Structure formats: structure tokens, C-alpha cells
Amino acid sequence: MDTKRSKRSKILSLQKSKKNNNTNNLITYNTNHISYNNNNNNNNNNNNNKQSMVRELKTILSTSQNIDEVVSRMRELYLKSIDNDKYELYASNFIPYSGMGGKSGAVLGSLSNKINMVMKQNITKKDEFTENTLIKPSKVGKCILVNNKFNEILMNVIFKNIEDLVNITSAEKELIKKHTLEIDDYGFADKAFYITMPLIGFNHVSQLTKKGKYLTNLKELLVNNHLPILKQSYLEKDIDTIRLYDSFMANKLKGYIMTLKVFQKHLKFINNDTKLNNVFIRYVKSKNTKLNPLTRKGILVDFDPILSDLEKSIIEINGYKIITYSNSPKKTKILKALDMGLIYRVRYECESKFSKVCQKLSIYDFDILLLVIDLYVLLLAEIPDIFDYLPHINKLIMDSLELDENQFMIFKKLLINGKYKIGIGGSFHLGEIIKKYCMLLNKQ
């Protein structure tokens, strides 16, 4: 038996012994060692692994002569990162959540050996996770085409180690820490990718229905808590509650949008999927006593919005753009030709034609538009004249998109008169709305 297998057998034996003894010691794993009780050495090794990958990526993108060399070296970086033994140790402690699989095929679950830690993994039985299918050069331009599942890990690791790529201010660093996922570990195996992270969201029992639900994203929070209370306040003509909520939510959204802009500034970042259900929420106890009237009403204020679902994201480093490729190119080609296809043009085109469609908006406004259209449409469904009660949110959007009053009025009328509903295929509707808004602005 070789040394690696011998080490693995000892670890599995130790793990089994710990489970049988039912002790309180938690076993945490890293590539080359085992430690107890979330030992600091283990956490430091995880962080060093993440930093090492980002530093190597920076070297590749700054010293390669052409796109083919970049892709070749990135494939080598991926191959040497594969660790099947490490993945199997995580998988042996993985307990999947019921009914919480993602659209991309990802499976979420807890880890029996790590309290309050979540694992997200993508598994395939096909030859999807080979170096040749994961990372490909574009036919035109300086684009590195990557599999979306690989891209999610890559983006999260880059975000957590952005200082290894660019110089950021202390204020920018705080924003990133507050509004991005805290990745504990990540890894690659022959047939799986995974990340581990602290548990997000929180449990909530509705004051109106008395039913409990675990909330993980901003849409769930709005639908199950904020909106029912806001609607009741509206019907009772309690406008003070709505106006206080406007100020509170504008502040929450401001931090999220500022974080987007930090990544846009340094990495030309585009998330491509900032719908409300892709904005995770992290429990953070609020110390703002001015929000007490909201909490007395039952509105949950103890959270921060988190930038998540990075699998469709785009960044640019040293002139090279990292972008996902479509798994259904024929379908994507058809959708690009339709009004709803603007999202696909931004998401999958190496040299995006967004500026031809939206002449008065930047492609970096795309993420903000996705977010706020989803928000406004949700609010309008409950309170038809909600725009009149949201001066702070309205101003935040005008400032973030650099709109004048007339341009914002066009936006407002489009949403009110359109009577849009964001449901099944909501991203298509969002793309359609953005294109219509762009066309109206172009006529000015």
C-alpha cells in the first residue's frame, strides 16, 4: 500500500473511532493533515491553499504570451489541485439537505464533523470535469471560457484573496468582508467540485401565519417577512413604518451595490445573476436603535445581503477575460435573438454588444438593474404606489446608475405600466425589461 493510501486509511479509521466514541471533538480536514477542534493550523493551511491558487493564476495571466498558453497553464493548475482523498473525507461526512439542490445540479448539505458548516458540491458521472472541457480558449478575443461549476469556485477564491491580485483600500476590504461569502475550504476531485462555508440564513416564525421557515436569501426574506408586514402597514395607513423601512433597506442595498462597484473597479466584474433569490443573507445583529419601530412590527433587520451564486460571473485580469460558456449553445443562440436574450448576450459573449443595445447605460449597470427591477416588481405587486414611499431607495438607484430625474421617471413608468410578474423564467423577464428600458433611453 502506498504512503497516500496508508495515510487515508489511518484518517478514515480515526474518523470512525471518533464517531463511535461519540465525543465532542470535531475533526477537520485539510489536504495533508488532520486536526481537532478547528485548529488554527488547519484554517491557516486552507487560507494558504486559496492564496497560492490566486497567486499562481496572477502569474499565469501576467507572464503568458498568448491565450493558448494561458489556457494550457490554467489546466495544469487545475490538474495539480485535484485531491480525491480530501474530497472523499468530506463526502463521508456530507448530509444532503432535502429539496435544496440548485438548478445547476449542485447539492447543498451539512457536515457531520463540522458544526454550522455547509458544503456545496457538484457531482458528475460524465466527462464534464476534464481539463479540456473545463477551460477552453475563445475563438475570438482574449477570453478564457470556463465551466460554470468550476467558475463558481474560482470566483469565490479570487474574491477572498483579491489583495493578491490588486491593491484595495481598507474601506474596500471591509465591504468585501461584509458582503461576500466566507469560504472555509474548497477542492476538486475527478468527478466533483465543492466548497465549504459557514451556515447562511436563519430560521423565522411568521407573526401572521405562525409558520416557521428557514430563510437563506433576500427574496425569501421579503416574501415571508417584510412584504406581508409592509402591506399590512400600508392598509392601516401606517406610512411612518414604510418610510423607515425605505431608509433601512436603502442602507442595506447601498453596501451590496458598493461591493459590486469595488469588484467592477478592480476586476471589471459582472455577476450576471443578481436576482433577489441569488442575494444570500447572513445573520448580523443590528445595534441601530432607530430601527426598533420596525422590529416591534416584526420586520427582521438583523442581516447583511451577500454577493453569491458566482457561477455565471465575468472578470478581467491583465487583459484576459474569464467568462463561462453555455452548456446549450443552440438554445442560447435562439434566445440571443429574442427580446429576453439580452441576459445571454452579456453572459456568454466574449466581446459583448451590450453598448449597442444600451447606449446610455454601462454594462456594469446590468447587475444593479437586475437587482432593483426584481425588487421593485415584487413591491409593486403588493403596494401599487410604492414608488411614492421610497425616496431613499429611489435616490440610491438614481445615484448608482447615474440617472437624472427624467431617466428615472421613464424607468418608473415602465415598471408600473408593464405590470410585470417575476415568476418562472424570471430572468428572461428581467432581460426583457432591461432591453425595453434601454430602447426608451436611446430615444432621448
Secondary structure, DSSP 8 states (H G I E B T S, - for coil): --HHHHHHHHHHHHHHHHHHHT-S--EEE-SS-EEETT-HHHHHHHHHHHHHHHHHHHHHHHH-SSHHHHHHHHHHHHHHHB-HHHHHHHHTTEEE-TT---TTS-EEEEETTEEEEEEEEEE-SSTTSSHHHHEEE-SSSSEEEE-HHHHHHHHHHHHHTGGGTS---HHHHHHHHHHB----EEEEETTEEEEEEE--SEEEE-TTT--EEEE-BHHHHIIIIIHHHHHHHHHTT-HHHHHHHHHHHHHHHHHHHHHHHHHHHHH--B-S---GGGEEEEE-----GGGHHHHHHT----EEEEE---TT-BEEETTEEEEE--S-HHHHHHHHTSGGGHHHHHHH-SS--HHHH-TTS-GGGHHHHHHHHHHHHHHHHH-TTGGGG-HHHHHHHHHHHT--HHHHHHHHHHHHHHT----TTHHHHHHHHHHHHHHHHHT-
